[in-house]
């Protein structure tokens, strides 16, 4: 049962930048839906 939960989270799509579609490392919650590059614009 626990393995099923792990698989569920593995299969979640990665968070993506709303502007360029780049994958976002979820280390900075304050960046919201944009990657580092787009949030600096
Ligand atoms: Zn971006």
mmCIF file of the protein (N, C-alpha, C, O) and its ligand, coordinates in Angstrom:
data_MODEL
# 
_entry.id   MODEL 
# 
loop_
_entity.id 
_entity.type 
_entity.pdbx_number_of_molecules 
1 polymer     1 
2 non-polymer 1 
# 
_entity_poly.entity_id                      1 
_entity_poly.type                           'polypeptide(L)' 
_entity_poly.nstd_linkage                   no 
_entity_poly.nstd_monomer                   no 
_entity_poly.pdbx_seq_one_letter_code       
;(UNK)(UNK)(UNK)(UNK)(UNK)(UNK)(UNK)(UNK)(UNK)(UNK)(UNK)(UNK)(UNK)(UNK)(UNK)(UNK)
(UNK)(UNK)(UNK)(UNK)(UNK)(UNK)(UNK)(UNK)(UNK)(UNK)(UNK)(UNK)(UNK)(UNK)(UNK)(UNK)
(UNK)(UNK)(UNK)(UNK)(UNK)(UNK)(UNK)(UNK)(UNK)
;
_entity_poly.pdbx_seq_one_letter_code_can   XXXXXXXXXXXXXXXXXXXXXXXXXXXXXXXXXXXXXXXXX 
_entity_poly.pdbx_strand_id                 A 
# 
loop_
_entity_poly_seq.entity_id 
_entity_poly_seq.num 
_entity_poly_seq.mon_id 
_entity_poly_seq.hetero 
1 1  UNK n 
1 2  UNK n 
1 3  UNK n 
1 4  UNK n 
1 5  UNK n 
1 6  UNK n 
1 7  UNK n 
1 8  UNK n 
1 9  UNK n 
1 10 UNK n 
1 11 UNK n 
1 12 UNK n 
1 13 UNK n 
1 14 UNK n 
1 15 UNK n 
1 16 UNK n 
1 17 UNK n 
1 18 UNK n 
1 19 UNK n 
1 20 UNK n 
1 21 UNK n 
1 22 UNK n 
1 23 UNK n 
1 24 UNK n 
1 25 UNK n 
1 26 UNK n 
1 27 UNK n 
1 28 UNK n 
1 29 UNK n 
1 30 UNK n 
1 31 UNK n 
1 32 UNK n 
1 33 UNK n 
1 34 UNK n 
1 35 UNK n 
1 36 UNK n 
1 37 UNK n 
1 38 UNK n 
1 39 UNK n 
1 40 UNK n 
1 41 UNK n 
# 
loop_
_struct_asym.id 
_struct_asym.entity_id 
A 1 
B 2 
# 
loop_
_chem_comp.id 
_chem_comp.type 
_chem_comp.mon_nstd_flag 
UNK 'L-peptide linking' . 
ZN  non-polymer         . 
# 
_pdbx_entity_nonpoly.entity_id   2 
_pdbx_entity_nonpoly.name        ? 
_pdbx_entity_nonpoly.comp_id     ZN 
# 
_pdbx_nonpoly_scheme.asym_id         B 
_pdbx_nonpoly_scheme.entity_id       2 
_pdbx_nonpoly_scheme.mon_id          ZN 
_pdbx_nonpoly_scheme.ndb_seq_num     1 
_pdbx_nonpoly_scheme.pdb_seq_num     101 
_pdbx_nonpoly_scheme.auth_seq_num    101 
_pdbx_nonpoly_scheme.pdb_mon_id      ZN 
_pdbx_nonpoly_scheme.auth_mon_id     ZN 
_pdbx_nonpoly_scheme.pdb_strand_id   A 
_pdbx_nonpoly_scheme.pdb_ins_code    . 
# 
loop_
_atom_site.group_PDB 
_atom_site.id 
_atom_site.type_symbol 
_atom_site.label_atom_id 
_atom_site.label_alt_id 
_atom_site.label_comp_id 
_atom_site.label_asym_id 
_atom_site.label_entity_id 
_atom_site.label_seq_id 
_atom_site.pdbx_PDB_ins_code 
_atom_site.Cartn_x 
_atom_site.Cartn_y 
_atom_site.Cartn_z 
_atom_site.occupancy 
_atom_site.B_iso_or_equiv 
_atom_site.pdbx_formal_charge 
_atom_site.auth_seq_id 
_atom_site.auth_comp_id 
_atom_site.auth_asym_id 
_atom_site.auth_atom_id 
_atom_site.pdbx_PDB_model_num 
ATOM   1   N  N  . UNK A 1 1  ? 0.831  -1.207 0.000   1.00 0.00 ? 1   UNK A N  1 
ATOM   2   C  CA . UNK A 1 1  ? 0.000  0.000  0.000   1.00 0.00 ? 1   UNK A CA 1 
ATOM   3   C  C  . UNK A 1 1  ? 0.869  1.263  0.000   1.00 0.00 ? 1   UNK A C  1 
ATOM   4   O  O  . UNK A 1 1  ? 0.593  2.220  -0.723  1.00 0.00 ? 1   UNK A O  1 
ATOM   5   N  N  . UNK A 1 2  ? 1.915  1.247  0.818   1.00 0.00 ? 2   UNK A N  1 
ATOM   6   C  CA . UNK A 1 2  ? 2.794  2.416  0.884   1.00 0.00 ? 2   UNK A CA 1 
ATOM   7   C  C  . UNK A 1 2  ? 3.470  2.636  -0.470  1.00 0.00 ? 2   UNK A C  1 
ATOM   8   O  O  . UNK A 1 2  ? 3.631  3.775  -0.906  1.00 0.00 ? 2   UNK A O  1 
ATOM   9   N  N  . UNK A 1 3  ? 3.863  1.555  -1.128  1.00 0.00 ? 3   UNK A N  1 
ATOM   10  C  CA . UNK A 1 3  ? 4.502  1.687  -2.438  1.00 0.00 ? 3   UNK A CA 1 
ATOM   11  C  C  . UNK A 1 3  ? 3.574  2.374  -3.431  1.00 0.00 ? 3   UNK A C  1 
ATOM   12  O  O  . UNK A 1 3  ? 4.032  3.145  -4.274  1.00 0.00 ? 3   UNK A O  1 
ATOM   13  N  N  . UNK A 1 4  ? 2.296  2.107  -3.343  1.00 0.00 ? 4   UNK A N  1 
ATOM   14  C  CA . UNK A 1 4  ? 1.353  2.752  -4.256  1.00 0.00 ? 4   UNK A CA 1 
ATOM   15  C  C  . UNK A 1 4  ? 1.344  4.257  -4.062  1.00 0.00 ? 4   UNK A C  1 
ATOM   16  O  O  . UNK A 1 4  ? 1.236  5.008  -5.031  1.00 0.00 ? 4   UNK A O  1 
ATOM   17  N  N  . UNK A 1 5  ? 1.457  4.699  -2.831  1.00 0.00 ? 5   UNK A N  1 
ATOM   18  C  CA . UNK A 1 5  ? 1.476  6.143  -2.567  1.00 0.00 ? 5   UNK A CA 1 
ATOM   19  C  C  . UNK A 1 5  ? 2.732  6.761  -3.160  1.00 0.00 ? 5   UNK A C  1 
ATOM   20  O  O  . UNK A 1 5  ? 2.677  7.846  -3.738  1.00 0.00 ? 5   UNK A O  1 
ATOM   21  N  N  . UNK A 1 6  ? 3.858  6.081  -3.022  1.00 0.00 ? 6   UNK A N  1 
ATOM   22  C  CA . UNK A 1 6  ? 5.118  6.590  -3.575  1.00 0.00 ? 6   UNK A CA 1 
ATOM   23  C  C  . UNK A 1 6  ? 5.005  6.700  -5.087  1.00 0.00 ? 6   UNK A C  1 
ATOM   24  O  O  . UNK A 1 6  ? 5.410  7.706  -5.670  1.00 0.00 ? 6   UNK A O  1 
ATOM   25  N  N  . UNK A 1 7  ? 4.460  5.679  -5.718  1.00 0.00 ? 7   UNK A N  1 
ATOM   26  C  CA . UNK A 1 7  ? 4.289  5.717  -7.171  1.00 0.00 ? 7   UNK A CA 1 
ATOM   27  C  C  . UNK A 1 7  ? 3.385  6.867  -7.576  1.00 0.00 ? 7   UNK A C  1 
ATOM   28  O  O  . UNK A 1 7  ? 3.616  7.520  -8.594  1.00 0.00 ? 7   UNK A O  1 
ATOM   29  N  N  . UNK A 1 8  ? 2.370  7.110  -6.789  1.00 0.00 ? 8   UNK A N  1 
ATOM   30  C  CA . UNK A 1 8  ? 1.445  8.200  -7.107  1.00 0.00 ? 8   UNK A CA 1 
ATOM   31  C  C  . UNK A 1 8  ? 2.184  9.526  -7.169  1.00 0.00 ? 8   UNK A C  1 
ATOM   32  O  O  . UNK A 1 8  ? 1.973  10.310 -8.093  1.00 0.00 ? 8   UNK A O  1 
ATOM   33  N  N  . UNK A 1 9  ? 3.038  9.780  -6.206  1.00 0.00 ? 9   UNK A N  1 
ATOM   34  C  CA . UNK A 1 9  ? 3.760  11.055 -6.196  1.00 0.00 ? 9   UNK A CA 1 
ATOM   35  C  C  . UNK A 1 9  ? 4.819  11.111 -7.283  1.00 0.00 ? 9   UNK A C  1 
ATOM   36  O  O  . UNK A 1 9  ? 5.092  12.181 -7.826  1.00 0.00 ? 9   UNK A O  1 
ATOM   37  N  N  . UNK A 1 10 ? 5.420  9.970  -7.607  1.00 0.00 ? 10  UNK A N  1 
ATOM   38  C  CA . UNK A 1 10 ? 6.406  9.933  -8.693  1.00 0.00 ? 10  UNK A CA 1 
ATOM   39  C  C  . UNK A 1 10 ? 5.759  10.303 -10.018 1.00 0.00 ? 10  UNK A C  1 
ATOM   40  O  O  . UNK A 1 10 ? 6.380  10.930 -10.877 1.00 0.00 ? 10  UNK A O  1 
ATOM   41  N  N  . UNK A 1 11 ? 4.502  9.905  -10.170 1.00 0.00 ? 11  UNK A N  1 
ATOM   42  C  CA . UNK A 1 11 ? 3.832  10.114 -11.456 1.00 0.00 ? 11  UNK A CA 1 
ATOM   43  C  C  . UNK A 1 11 ? 3.227  11.500 -11.588 1.00 0.00 ? 11  UNK A C  1 
ATOM   44  O  O  . UNK A 1 11 ? 2.722  11.852 -12.655 1.00 0.00 ? 11  UNK A O  1 
ATOM   45  N  N  . UNK A 1 12 ? 3.267  12.284 -10.536 1.00 0.00 ? 12  UNK A N  1 
ATOM   46  C  CA . UNK A 1 12 ? 2.768  13.647 -10.648 1.00 0.00 ? 12  UNK A CA 1 
ATOM   47  C  C  . UNK A 1 12 ? 3.645  14.426 -11.627 1.00 0.00 ? 12  UNK A C  1 
ATOM   48  O  O  . UNK A 1 12 ? 4.866  14.274 -11.603 1.00 0.00 ? 12  UNK A O  1 
ATOM   49  N  N  . UNK A 1 13 ? 3.065  15.240 -12.470 1.00 0.00 ? 13  UNK A N  1 
ATOM   50  C  CA . UNK A 1 13 ? 3.870  16.030 -13.386 1.00 0.00 ? 13  UNK A CA 1 
ATOM   51  C  C  . UNK A 1 13 ? 4.694  17.042 -12.618 1.00 0.00 ? 13  UNK A C  1 
ATOM   52  O  O  . UNK A 1 13 ? 4.247  17.556 -11.593 1.00 0.00 ? 13  UNK A O  1 
ATOM   53  N  N  . UNK A 1 14 ? 5.921  17.343 -13.112 1.00 0.00 ? 14  UNK A N  1 
ATOM   54  C  CA . UNK A 1 14 ? 6.757  18.329 -12.447 1.00 0.00 ? 14  UNK A CA 1 
ATOM   55  C  C  . UNK A 1 14 ? 6.148  19.713 -12.572 1.00 0.00 ? 14  UNK A C  1 
ATOM   56  O  O  . UNK A 1 14 ? 5.462  20.027 -13.545 1.00 0.00 ? 14  UNK A O  1 
ATOM   57  N  N  . UNK A 1 15 ? 6.411  20.520 -11.578 1.00 0.00 ? 15  UNK A N  1 
ATOM   58  C  CA . UNK A 1 15 ? 5.932  21.896 -11.628 1.00 0.00 ? 15  UNK A CA 1 
ATOM   59  C  C  . UNK A 1 15 ? 6.615  22.617 -12.792 1.00 0.00 ? 15  UNK A C  1 
ATOM   60  O  O  . UNK A 1 15 ? 7.824  22.488 -12.984 1.00 0.00 ? 15  UNK A O  1 
ATOM   61  N  N  . UNK A 1 16 ? 5.847  23.363 -13.554 1.00 0.00 ? 16  UNK A N  1 
ATOM   62  C  CA . UNK A 1 16 ? 6.418  24.040 -14.721 1.00 0.00 ? 16  UNK A CA 1 
ATOM   63  C  C  . UNK A 1 16 ? 6.193  25.527 -14.641 1.00 0.00 ? 16  UNK A C  1 
ATOM   64  O  O  . UNK A 1 16 ? 5.219  26.001 -14.055 1.00 0.00 ? 16  UNK A O  1 
ATOM   65  N  N  . UNK A 1 17 ? 7.122  26.264 -15.248 1.00 0.00 ? 17  UNK A N  1 
ATOM   66  C  CA . UNK A 1 17 ? 6.999  27.707 -15.337 1.00 0.00 ? 17  UNK A CA 1 
ATOM   67  C  C  . UNK A 1 17 ? 5.803  28.067 -16.206 1.00 0.00 ? 17  UNK A C  1 
ATOM   68  O  O  . UNK A 1 17 ? 5.634  27.508 -17.289 1.00 0.00 ? 17  UNK A O  1 
ATOM   69  N  N  . UNK A 1 18 ? 4.986  28.977 -15.753 1.00 0.00 ? 18  UNK A N  1 
ATOM   70  C  CA . UNK A 1 18 ? 3.792  29.370 -16.497 1.00 0.00 ? 18  UNK A CA 1 
ATOM   71  C  C  . UNK A 1 18 ? 4.148  30.198 -17.721 1.00 0.00 ? 18  UNK A C  1 
ATOM   72  O  O  . UNK A 1 18 ? 3.327  30.357 -18.625 1.00 0.00 ? 18  UNK A O  1 
ATOM   73  N  N  . UNK A 1 19 ? 5.382  30.735 -17.758 1.00 0.00 ? 19  UNK A N  1 
ATOM   74  C  CA . UNK A 1 19 ? 5.782  31.608 -18.860 1.00 0.00 ? 19  UNK A CA 1 
ATOM   75  C  C  . UNK A 1 19 ? 6.512  30.848 -19.957 1.00 0.00 ? 19  UNK A C  1 
ATOM   76  O  O  . UNK A 1 19 ? 6.161  30.972 -21.130 1.00 0.00 ? 19  UNK A O  1 
ATOM   77  N  N  . UNK A 1 20 ? 7.526  30.060 -19.594 1.00 0.00 ? 20  UNK A N  1 
ATOM   78  C  CA . UNK A 1 20 ? 8.338  29.396 -20.607 1.00 0.00 ? 20  UNK A CA 1 
ATOM   79  C  C  . UNK A 1 20 ? 8.202  27.878 -20.578 1.00 0.00 ? 20  UNK A C  1 
ATOM   80  O  O  . UNK A 1 20 ? 8.704  27.198 -21.473 1.00 0.00 ? 20  UNK A O  1 
ATOM   81  N  N  . UNK A 1 21 ? 7.533  27.337 -19.567 1.00 0.00 ? 21  UNK A N  1 
ATOM   82  C  CA . UNK A 1 21 ? 7.328  25.897 -19.506 1.00 0.00 ? 21  UNK A CA 1 
ATOM   83  C  C  . UNK A 1 21 ? 8.508  25.131 -18.965 1.00 0.00 ? 21  UNK A C  1 
ATOM   84  O  O  . UNK A 1 21 ? 8.519  23.900 -18.997 1.00 0.00 ? 21  UNK A O  1 
ATOM   85  N  N  . UNK A 1 22 ? 9.504  25.844 -18.466 1.00 0.00 ? 22  UNK A N  1 
ATOM   86  C  CA . UNK A 1 22 ? 10.685 25.207 -17.889 1.00 0.00 ? 22  UNK A CA 1 
ATOM   87  C  C  . UNK A 1 22 ? 10.320 24.543 -16.572 1.00 0.00 ? 22  UNK A C  1 
ATOM   88  O  O  . UNK A 1 22 ? 9.455  25.032 -15.845 1.00 0.00 ? 22  UNK A O  1 
ATOM   89  N  N  . UNK A 1 23 ? 10.978 23.428 -16.262 1.00 0.00 ? 23  UNK A N  1 
ATOM   90  C  CA . UNK A 1 23 ? 10.741 22.767 -14.989 1.00 0.00 ? 23  UNK A CA 1 
ATOM   91  C  C  . UNK A 1 23 ? 11.192 23.666 -13.850 1.00 0.00 ? 23  UNK A C  1 
ATOM   92  O  O  . UNK A 1 23 ? 12.220 24.335 -13.946 1.00 0.00 ? 23  UNK A O  1 
ATOM   93  N  N  . UNK A 1 24 ? 10.426 23.676 -12.785 1.00 0.00 ? 24  UNK A N  1 
ATOM   94  C  CA . UNK A 1 24 ? 10.767 24.506 -11.637 1.00 0.00 ? 24  UNK A CA 1 
ATOM   95  C  C  . UNK A 1 24 ? 11.224 23.618 -10.490 1.00 0.00 ? 24  UNK A C  1 
ATOM   96  O  O  . UNK A 1 24 ? 10.528 22.681 -10.098 1.00 0.00 ? 24  UNK A O  1 
ATOM   97  N  N  . UNK A 1 25 ? 12.406 23.924 -9.958  1.00 0.00 ? 25  UNK A N  1 
ATOM   98  C  CA . UNK A 1 25 ? 12.852 23.271 -8.741  1.00 0.00 ? 25  UNK A CA 1 
ATOM   99  C  C  . UNK A 1 25 ? 12.018 23.834 -7.595  1.00 0.00 ? 25  UNK A C  1 
ATOM   100 O  O  . UNK A 1 25 ? 11.991 25.046 -7.381  1.00 0.00 ? 25  UNK A O  1 
ATOM   101 N  N  . UNK A 1 26 ? 11.349 22.971 -6.869  1.00 0.00 ? 26  UNK A N  1 
ATOM   102 C  CA . UNK A 1 26 ? 10.448 23.468 -5.837  1.00 0.00 ? 26  UNK A CA 1 
ATOM   103 C  C  . UNK A 1 26 ? 11.196 23.764 -4.547  1.00 0.00 ? 26  UNK A C  1 
ATOM   104 O  O  . UNK A 1 26 ? 10.916 23.176 -3.503  1.00 0.00 ? 26  UNK A O  1 
ATOM   105 N  N  . UNK A 1 27 ? 12.150 24.683 -4.632  1.00 0.00 ? 27  UNK A N  1 
ATOM   106 C  CA . UNK A 1 27 ? 12.918 25.069 -3.456  1.00 0.00 ? 27  UNK A CA 1 
ATOM   107 C  C  . UNK A 1 27 ? 12.533 26.460 -2.991  1.00 0.00 ? 27  UNK A C  1 
ATOM   108 O  O  . UNK A 1 27 ? 12.778 26.830 -1.843  1.00 0.00 ? 27  UNK A O  1 
ATOM   109 N  N  . UNK A 1 28 ? 11.931 27.227 -3.882  1.00 0.00 ? 28  UNK A N  1 
ATOM   110 C  CA . UNK A 1 28 ? 11.599 28.611 -3.548  1.00 0.00 ? 28  UNK A CA 1 
ATOM   111 C  C  . UNK A 1 28 ? 10.105 28.824 -3.757  1.00 0.00 ? 28  UNK A C  1 
ATOM   112 O  O  . UNK A 1 28 ? 9.659  29.143 -4.858  1.00 0.00 ? 28  UNK A O  1 
ATOM   113 N  N  . UNK A 1 29 ? 9.364  28.649 -2.716  1.00 0.00 ? 29  UNK A N  1 
ATOM   114 C  CA . UNK A 1 29 ? 7.910  28.727 -2.835  1.00 0.00 ? 29  UNK A CA 1 
ATOM   115 C  C  . UNK A 1 29 ? 7.460  30.112 -3.274  1.00 0.00 ? 29  UNK A C  1 
ATOM   116 O  O  . UNK A 1 29 ? 6.398  30.253 -3.880  1.00 0.00 ? 29  UNK A O  1 
ATOM   117 N  N  . UNK A 1 30 ? 8.256  31.137 -2.974  1.00 0.00 ? 30  UNK A N  1 
ATOM   118 C  CA . UNK A 1 30 ? 7.839  32.495 -3.264  1.00 0.00 ? 30  UNK A CA 1 
ATOM   119 C  C  . UNK A 1 30 ? 7.868  32.789 -4.757  1.00 0.00 ? 30  UNK A C  1 
ATOM   120 O  O  . UNK A 1 30 ? 7.312  33.794 -5.200  1.00 0.00 ? 30  UNK A O  1 
ATOM   121 N  N  . UNK A 1 31 ? 8.517  31.916 -5.544  1.00 0.00 ? 31  UNK A N  1 
ATOM   122 C  CA . UNK A 1 31 ? 8.575  32.150 -6.979  1.00 0.00 ? 31  UNK A CA 1 
ATOM   123 C  C  . UNK A 1 31 ? 7.260  31.815 -7.671  1.00 0.00 ? 31  UNK A C  1 
ATOM   124 O  O  . UNK A 1 31 ? 7.073  32.154 -8.840  1.00 0.00 ? 31  UNK A O  1 
ATOM   125 N  N  . UNK A 1 32 ? 6.364  31.166 -6.977  1.00 0.00 ? 32  UNK A N  1 
ATOM   126 C  CA . UNK A 1 32 ? 5.057  30.879 -7.541  1.00 0.00 ? 32  UNK A CA 1 
ATOM   127 C  C  . UNK A 1 32 ? 5.132  29.984 -8.754  1.00 0.00 ? 32  UNK A C  1 
ATOM   128 O  O  . UNK A 1 32 ? 5.675  28.882 -8.673  1.00 0.00 ? 32  UNK A O  1 
ATOM   129 N  N  . UNK A 1 33 ? 4.599  30.431 -9.877  1.00 0.00 ? 33  UNK A N  1 
ATOM   130 C  CA . UNK A 1 33 ? 4.489  29.579 -11.059 1.00 0.00 ? 33  UNK A CA 1 
ATOM   131 C  C  . UNK A 1 33 ? 5.489  29.963 -12.132 1.00 0.00 ? 33  UNK A C  1 
ATOM   132 O  O  . UNK A 1 33 ? 5.289  29.629 -13.300 1.00 0.00 ? 33  UNK A O  1 
ATOM   133 N  N  . UNK A 1 34 ? 6.569  30.661 -11.765 1.00 0.00 ? 34  UNK A N  1 
ATOM   134 C  CA . UNK A 1 34 ? 7.564  31.024 -12.753 1.00 0.00 ? 34  UNK A CA 1 
ATOM   135 C  C  . UNK A 1 34 ? 8.938  30.520 -12.336 1.00 0.00 ? 34  UNK A C  1 
ATOM   136 O  O  . UNK A 1 34 ? 9.241  30.397 -11.149 1.00 0.00 ? 34  UNK A O  1 
ATOM   137 N  N  . UNK A 1 35 ? 9.776  30.226 -13.356 1.00 0.00 ? 35  UNK A N  1 
ATOM   138 C  CA . UNK A 1 35 ? 11.129 29.758 -13.084 1.00 0.00 ? 35  UNK A CA 1 
ATOM   139 C  C  . UNK A 1 35 ? 12.012 30.942 -12.685 1.00 0.00 ? 35  UNK A C  1 
ATOM   140 O  O  . UNK A 1 35 ? 11.576 32.093 -12.688 1.00 0.00 ? 35  UNK A O  1 
ATOM   141 N  N  . UNK A 1 36 ? 13.254 30.631 -12.345 1.00 0.00 ? 36  UNK A N  1 
ATOM   142 C  CA . UNK A 1 36 ? 14.169 31.684 -11.912 1.00 0.00 ? 36  UNK A CA 1 
ATOM   143 C  C  . UNK A 1 36 ? 14.320 32.770 -12.970 1.00 0.00 ? 36  UNK A C  1 
ATOM   144 O  O  . UNK A 1 36 ? 14.280 33.958 -12.653 1.00 0.00 ? 36  UNK A O  1 
ATOM   145 N  N  . UNK A 1 37 ? 14.495 32.366 -14.228 1.00 0.00 ? 37  UNK A N  1 
ATOM   146 C  CA . UNK A 1 37 ? 14.743 33.328 -15.310 1.00 0.00 ? 37  UNK A CA 1 
ATOM   147 C  C  . UNK A 1 37 ? 13.556 34.275 -15.473 1.00 0.00 ? 37  UNK A C  1 
ATOM   148 O  O  . UNK A 1 37 ? 13.735 35.491 -15.539 1.00 0.00 ? 37  UNK A O  1 
ATOM   149 N  N  . UNK A 1 38 ? 12.361 33.728 -15.537 1.00 0.00 ? 38  UNK A N  1 
ATOM   150 C  CA . UNK A 1 38 ? 11.183 34.560 -15.786 1.00 0.00 ? 38  UNK A CA 1 
ATOM   151 C  C  . UNK A 1 38 ? 10.832 35.431 -14.587 1.00 0.00 ? 38  UNK A C  1 
ATOM   152 O  O  . UNK A 1 38 ? 10.301 36.529 -14.756 1.00 0.00 ? 38  UNK A O  1 
ATOM   153 N  N  . UNK A 1 39 ? 11.119 34.961 -13.387 1.00 0.00 ? 39  UNK A N  1 
ATOM   154 C  CA . UNK A 1 39 ? 10.770 35.743 -12.209 1.00 0.00 ? 39  UNK A CA 1 
ATOM   155 C  C  . UNK A 1 39 ? 11.687 36.946 -12.043 1.00 0.00 ? 39  UNK A C  1 
ATOM   156 O  O  . UNK A 1 39 ? 11.382 37.865 -11.282 1.00 0.00 ? 39  UNK A O  1 
ATOM   157 N  N  . UNK A 1 40 ? 12.834 36.942 -12.771 1.00 0.00 ? 40  UNK A N  1 
ATOM   158 C  CA . UNK A 1 40 ? 13.773 38.062 -12.677 1.00 0.00 ? 40  UNK A CA 1 
ATOM   159 C  C  . UNK A 1 40 ? 13.430 39.175 -13.650 1.00 0.00 ? 40  UNK A C  1 
ATOM   160 O  O  . UNK A 1 40 ? 13.953 40.285 -13.553 1.00 0.00 ? 40  UNK A O  1 
ATOM   161 N  N  . UNK A 1 41 ? 12.538 38.865 -14.595 1.00 0.00 ? 41  UNK A N  1 
ATOM   162 C  CA . UNK A 1 41 ? 12.193 39.885 -15.594 1.00 0.00 ? 41  UNK A CA 1 
ATOM   163 C  C  . UNK A 1 41 ? 11.419 41.040 -14.957 1.00 0.00 ? 41  UNK A C  1 
ATOM   164 O  O  . UNK A 1 41 ? 11.047 41.989 -15.647 1.00 0.00 ? 41  UNK A O  1 
HETATM 165 ZN ZN . ZN  B 2 .  ? 10.260 30.539 -17.140 1.00 0.00 ? 101 ZN  A ZN 1 
# 
